[in-house]
Amino acid sequence: GVDSLPPSAPTSLRVTWAEPTSLQLTWSPSIDDSRVTGYRVSMNSVFNRFTRIPTVDITGLNPEQQAQFQIVAVDPAGNLSEPANITAQTTALNARAPVSLNWRLGTQSFGAAYGFTNEDRLIETARAVRAMGSNIFKFSLSGDGTLAERISREPFRTVLDMDFSHYHMWVYGPSNWYDGQTADEGETEYRAVKDLAKALLLKYKGSGKTFYLGHWEGDWHLVNDPGHEYDTYRNPLPAARVEGMIDWLNARQDAVEDARRDVPDSDVQIYQYTEVNLVKKSLSGYPSLTTEVLPYTRVDYVSYSSYDAIGYTRYQDVFNSLQQMIRFIENHLPAKEGLLGSRIWIGEYGYPFGRSGGASSPQDQDARSRNVMRAGLELGCPFVLYWEMYNNEVVNGVQNGFWMINDRGEKQPVYYTHRDYYAAARRLWINFVAIHERPPDEAESRRLLLDALEGKTAVVGREDKMPSALHLSAYPNPFNLETRFQVELPHDGRLRIEVFDLLGRRIRQLFDQHVIADSFSLTWDGRDENGGLCAAGLYFAVVRLDHVESVIKVMLLK
């Protein structure tokens, strides 16, 4: 008989990205009793094109142009579905994400052991961080003069005048609280920190900057003594020092809050944080800053120097460990009104070269750092700060530590991960606002930033970076915990990624949905469809984009 039944109308029609002269529409496929041959796309009631896939790029538009689009499904008999309609608008020609946005991932500079210009190394590294795309910078406000005087002296004046929006600073006033803090010492610390806070609020009024005043890894302050240098499991902690640190932090908190009260109309924000670094030992009952000091303070935030939580190569292990530590800190952090979201961030992490448990290669450093970045974003941390831009640790003339740019000026993979992340996050934010006509909320921001990190966006350099052929790679390979597949997509289409054994049996389907042309990555944890661990051996990873296929071998070790 004659087919007279039309396809179902397209659903979930949405704008997936927008630019000044182009945008992309995507929708869920229509259903027909035989099949859908494609879709008619009209713009402002005029036929624009026919497409066989449920997505279309509309180009040749003007900045901030608004248009009505209509999508109609067609079957082989020529039957037409009911139309799906949407109004879409391109972005402004110079659309930018606000400088003050917090991109959460960042880095820092402390005691750089090398430089490549004639500038002060703090200024040079700050410029390198900003050039990478970050608007977050962490450093130590150390030197001569009072704290308030230092911000008007070099190198700090130049660094603070740069267009970073979030500054984290190690700040130490003149008091010595190791044997307990006297009333006079507390007043001295209070005055020094308050003068600094007021100076920042006044000097940078109108800039929208946010300052976080803190200190180096506080647990080392509690345990370090002659004979107890870096004594992780020191027990008991010196009682006078514990009380002194509580009083020291509370005096500084009073200073910050009183400065905010005295300069009420500034759009600059200023907060205090304490930094903890020996959290894991507390899970076994050992005393630490988290258990002995934090519950008796009024600090705004906690920075977690997380090296005791991240010694894993598998993402889920890193996530679980960080989640456990952060929850433990949260349970000891007194509640505070007026501060929204998580009050704990990852203030340091990294994988050094030349040490046991460190990175085996720049690629390994990047892969493991990505695990921490992703976990921090998943956990809602306000910041996840990599240690650091230039290395500061040299042993017998050999660079032995952490770096994004090494002493030969070579940018490492982890540098490019951050650079690409910032670019993608900015474009995603601009597109979100163009599509939804509002900024993303907290949950949406978290998803947006995770998408930027995972390479799931197709907006950064989309046209000039388009690969010419379907390409699949895996790293590490061989692997023993998980491997990351990287797929280069030459065009839009249905992408399927599967793993097969040597007998041709499908072990796991990792992905199956429509994508837009870009690079795409995801991990395989060596498990089958039922969640069971696969046996060691050789497997085939197969990627299909529509009717094009690419295959590679991957070796699972035990």
N, C-alpha and C positions, 0 to 999 in steps of 0.2 A: 504494500500500500504506500501511499504518498505520506511522507513525513511532514506533519503539520504542527508538531509540537515545538515550541520555541525553547531555547536554552533558558536556564535560570539567569536572573540578573546578576551581574558582578556585585560582589559584596566587599566590605572592608576597604573601600576606595580611600586612599590617603596619599598625601604628599610625603615622599620618603627623603627628599632633599631639595633644597632650593638655592640658587645662586643669582647673581644680578641679571643674567641673560638666559637662564635655563632653569628647568626644574624637572623632577621625575615623579611620575604617578605610578602607584602599585596597587593591585587589588587581588582579592582571592578569586581563583578560577571559577568560571561558571560550570554548570552541570547540564548535560544534554542526554537524551535517550540513545543517541549514537555517539557523537563526539562534537566538541566545539572546534571549529576550524580557525577561529581568531576573534579579534575584537576591532570594531570601528571606533575610532577616537575623533571626537569633534571638539573644536575650541570656539567658543562664542557662536555656536550653532552652525559653524562651517566645518565640513569634513577636513580633518587634518591628516590622518593616515590610518592604515590597517596594520595591526600587529598580531602575530601568532602567540605571543607570550603575554602574561598578565602584568606587564610593566612597560612603560614608555618614557623616553626622554624627549622633552619639548624644548627646543632650542630657538635661537633667534628672537628672543623676547627682549623687552626693555626693563631696566631697573625699576623695581617697585610696581611692575605691571600686574594688574589683577585680571583674571580671565575665568570664564565658566567652562568647565570641561564635562563632556558626556561620553560615557563608555557603554557600548552596546555589544553583546556577544552574538556571534553568527555561527549557525551549524551548516553542514554540507548542503542541506536543502534550501539554504538562504533564509531560514527563519531567524527573526531578530528577537532578542530578549528585551525586557523592559530596560530602560536606561538607568545607569547609575550616574549621579551628578556630584560635582564638587567645585567649589570656588578655591582657586589657588593664586598665590602672589609670589613674585620673585623678590629677592632681597634688595636692599639699597646698594648702590654702586660701591660705597666704601664701608659696608657693614662691618662692624668690629665687635668682638666681645669686650665688655668693660674690663679695664686693666685690673680693677679691684677683685675680680673673681678669684676664688681659691681653687686652683687646679690640683691641690692636695699632694701631688708628687713633686719632690724637690730635692735639693742637695745643699751643700755647705762648704765652707772654706776655713780651715784652721792650720796655720803654720805651714803653708805650701813650701815644699822642699826645692822647688824649681820655678822658673818663669821664662817667658819668651819675649818680653818687652822691657822697656826701661821704667815702667810704672811700678808703684808699690804692688806687691804680690796679692794683697787683699783686694785692691782695686782691679788688678788684672783678672783675678779669678771671678770677681763679681761681674765683670764685663763678659767673661766667658759663660757664666751661668745665664745671664740675661740674653746673650746671643743665642743660646740653646733654646730659648723660648720661655724659660721659667720666670715667674713673678714672685718667687719665694727665695729668701736668702738667709742663711744662718751663719753667724760668726761670733767672735769674742770681742767685747768692748773693753779691751785691756790696754794699759798704758799709763802715762803720767797725767797728773791733774785729777780733778774730781770727775765723777761720772758725767755730770752735766756739761763740764768743760770739754770733755773728749768728743762729744758729737759735733762740735764746731771746729775740730782739728782734723788734719789728715792722718790716716786715710779715711777715717770714719765719715767726715763731711761729704766727700765725694760718693761714698757707698750709699749713705743714707739719702742723698739727693737724687740717686738714680730712681727709675720708675718701678722698682719693686713695690708690691702692695703688702707683702707679709714678711716681716723681719723677725727672726728668732735670734736672741742675743744672750750669750753668757755674760752676766753682770755680777761683779763682786764689789761690794762697798768696803769700807775700811775696817769693819769690826772683825774680831777673831773670836769665834764661838766654840772652838774645839774643846775648851775646858769649861764650857757653860758661858752663856751670854749675860753680862751684867746689864743693869738698867741703862747705864751710860753708853755701853756698846750698842744696845738695842736702839737707843735714841740716835746715835751716830749713823747706824745703818739705815734707819728710817729716814733721816734727813737726806742722806746721799741718794737713796733710791727715789724719794719723793721729788727732789730737785731734778733728777734725770727725767722722771715721768712727766713732770710739768713742762720741762724744756721741750720734750718730744711733742707733747700735745699742742704747745704753742707754736713751735717752729714749723710743724708740718700741718697746721690747720688748713683745711681745704684740699688736702691731698688724698684723703680717704685711706691712708695707710693704717696698718695694724701692727703693733709691736708686742712681742712676747718676751718678757724679761725672765731669764732663768739662770741655770748653772750647769756645770759639767756633771757627769754621772755621780749622783749623790751618794750611792752606796759606798763608793771608794772613799769619800770623805769620812764616812762612819768607821770604816775598818782599817784605813791606812795609818800605820805607826811604825817606828823602828821595830823590826822583828815581826811585823804584821803587814808588810807591803802586799797589797792586793790579796789579802787573806779572805778569800770568798766565804769560808765557813767559820769566820771568827764568831765565837759565842762564849760569854755574852758580849754584846757591844758595850763600849764605854758609856756608862750611864750619864755622866755629865755632858758628853758629846751629843747624845740623843736629845737631851733636854735643850742643849744649846741650839741644835738644828731646828727644833720645833719653834723656839723663840725667834730665831733668825728668820725663818720663813714667814712667821706671822707678823714680824715687824715690817718685812718687805711688803707683805700683802696689805697691811694698813697704809703703807706709803703709796702704793698704787691706787688703792680705793680713794684715799684722800686727795690725790692728784686729780683723779677723775671728777671728784666733787668740786674741786677748786677751779677746774676748767670745764664747765658743763656743756658749752655749746660747740665744742670741737667735734668735727666729723672723724677725727683720729681715734682709734681704739687702742687701749693698752691693757695688758694682762700680765699676771705672774704665773710661771709654771715651775714645778720641781721636776727633776729628772731622776728616775729610778733605773737601775740596771742589773740588780741581782734579785730577780723575781722568782726564778725557778727554784732556788734553794728554799724559799719560803714555803713552797708547797710541801716540803718535808719537815717543816717546823722550825727552820733556822730564822733568827731575827734579821730584819732588813729595814730599809727606809720605808718600804710599803707597809710593814706591820707595826713598826715601833714609832714612826714619825708621822706618816701621812694622816692617820686617823685623827690627829690632834692639831691639824693645820686647817687653814681656810683658803688654800691656794685655788686659783681659778682652774688650772689645767695640770695634767701630768704628761710629761714626755717619757717614753719608754725606750731606752737604748737596748735593743732587742736581741743582742747576740746570743743570749742564753736560750732563745726560743727558735732560732731559724736554722739550726744545723741539720737540715734535711734536704733531700733532692726532690722528693715527691711533693706536689702541690698540696694535696690533702693533708699531709703530715705537717707542713708549714702552717696551713690554715688552722688546723686543730690546736697546734701548740700556741700560736699567737692568740687564738680565741680564749684558750684556758688562762694564759697569763693576763690578758686584758680584763677578763671577767674577775680574776683575783684582785687586780688593782682596783677595779670598780667597787668591789665589795669593801674596800678599805678607804675609799675616797668620800669624804663627807659631802652631802648634797649641797647644792648652791643654787639659789634662785637667779633667774635672768640669763642663764647660759643654756642654749639649746643644743641638742645633739650630743654626740660623744665628747667627753672631756679628756680623752686619752688618745695620744697620737704616738706614732713610731718616730722617735727623734733621731735614731741612728739604726742603720743596718748596712750590711755589705758583706762581701766575700773576698778576702784579701788574697793576693798572690804570694807564693813562697812560704806558706804556713800550712800546718796540718789542719785539715778540715776546710781549707780555703778553696779558691777557684782553681780548677785545673787548666783553664784556658779562658780567653776573653769571651768565647761563646758560652762556656759553662757559667761564667760570672753573670752574663746577661740573662741566661735562662733561669738561674736561681734567684736573681734579683727580681725578675718578672713575677716569680711566685710570691715574693713578699709584697710587691706593689699590688698585685691582684688581691691578695688576702687582706691587706690594709684597706683597700677600697671596699671590698665585700663587707668588712667589719665596721665600715663607717668611720674610720679614723680621720680626723680633720687634716692630718698631715702624715706623709710617709717619706722620710728624708734619708737619702742615700749618703753614705760617708765615703768619699767626698769628691770634689771636682779634681783637684791636684793632690797627689800623695804628700803626706807629711812625715812618713816614717822611712828612715834610711838606716840599714844595718851594714856596717863595714863597706860603706860606699855603694851599696846595692839598694835600689828601691824595693821596699818590702812592706807592702800595705795595700791601700785602696786608691783607686783613681778612675775617673771618667776619661781624662786626657793624661797620657803618660809623659815621662820626662823627655820623650822625643817629639812631643806635640801630636801624637797619634790619638785620634778620637776612637774610643772603644765602642763595641756594640751597645753597651748599656747607655752610652751617651746618645747614640742614634735612637734607641728605644724611647728615651725621654724627649728628644727633639721631635720625633714623629708623633708622640703622644700629645704634646702641647698643640701642635698644628691641627691634629685631628680633633682634639677636644674643642678648640676654638671654632672650627667649622661646624661641628655638631651642635654647639651651643647656638651659633648664629642661625642654623637651619631650624633648630627646635623653636626658637623665638619667632622666626618667620612663619612657621607652620601653625603654631599654637597661639601666637600673639600674647605670649607671657613667658617669663623665665621658667625653667624647670624647677619643680619642688625637690626636696631632699632625696626622695626615692628615685625620681627621674634623673637627678644629677648624678647619683651613684651609678645608675645604669648607663648614662651617657659616658661617664669617665671610664667605666669598664669596657664599653664598646670601643672607645678610643684606644685603650691599652691593648685590647685583643685584636685590633685590626679589622673590626667588623663594619667599618664605615667605608664608603666609596666616594668620599668627597675631596680628599687631599690629593692634588695633582692627578686627578682622575684621567684626564685626557692625555697629558704628556708622559704618564707613567704606564700606559696601557700595555701589558705584555702582548707579544705577537703570537704566542702559542700557549696551550695548556701545559703547565709544568707542576710537578709534585716533588717535594723533597722532605726529608725527615732528619731531625736532629734531637738528641744524639742517636746514632745508629752505627753499631749495635747499642742496645739500651737494656737496663735491668729493672727500671721502675716505670718510667713513662717516656714517650717520645712525642715531639711536636711535629705535626705535618704542616707544611707551608705550601699553599696552592696559589699559583699565579693564574688569574682568569682572563682570557683574552676578550670575552664578551659576556653579556648577561645570559642567564639560562638556569636550568635546573641542575643543581650540583648534588652529586651523591658520592660519599666517601665510605668505602667498605674495606674490611680486612678479611683475607681468605687464608686457609692453610694450604699445605702442599698438595692435598688431594682435591683442592678446588671447593672445599666446603666454606660457606660464609661463616666467619667467626663473630663478626661484629659489624653492624651498620652504625657509623659514627655521625652521619649527617645526610639529610635528604630534603632539600627545599630549594625554592627559587632564590637566586642571588644576583647581585649586580657586579659588573666587572671591576675587579680590584684584586689585591692580594688578600688571602684568607688563611687563617691558621686555627688549629685546634689540637688537643692532645689526646693520645691513646694511652691508657694506663695499663695495658697488657691484660685486660680482662675481656671475657666473652659476653654475649648478650645477657646471660644470667648473672653476671657479676663475678663469675669464678675466674681465678687466675689461670691464664693460658700456660701451657707447657713451654719450656725453653725450646727454641728452634727458629726456623726460617718461616716467615709469613710474607704474603703479598698484600701491599696496600694499593687499592684501585680507586682512582678518582675518575668520575664521568661527568662531563659537562655537556648536557643534551646528548649528542651522539659521538662526542669525542672522548677518548679514553687515554689515561696515562697510568702506568704501573711501575712501582718500585718494590724492591725487596727490603724487608726490615728484619733484623735479627734480635730476638728476645733472649737475653741471658738470665741466668739465675745465680 
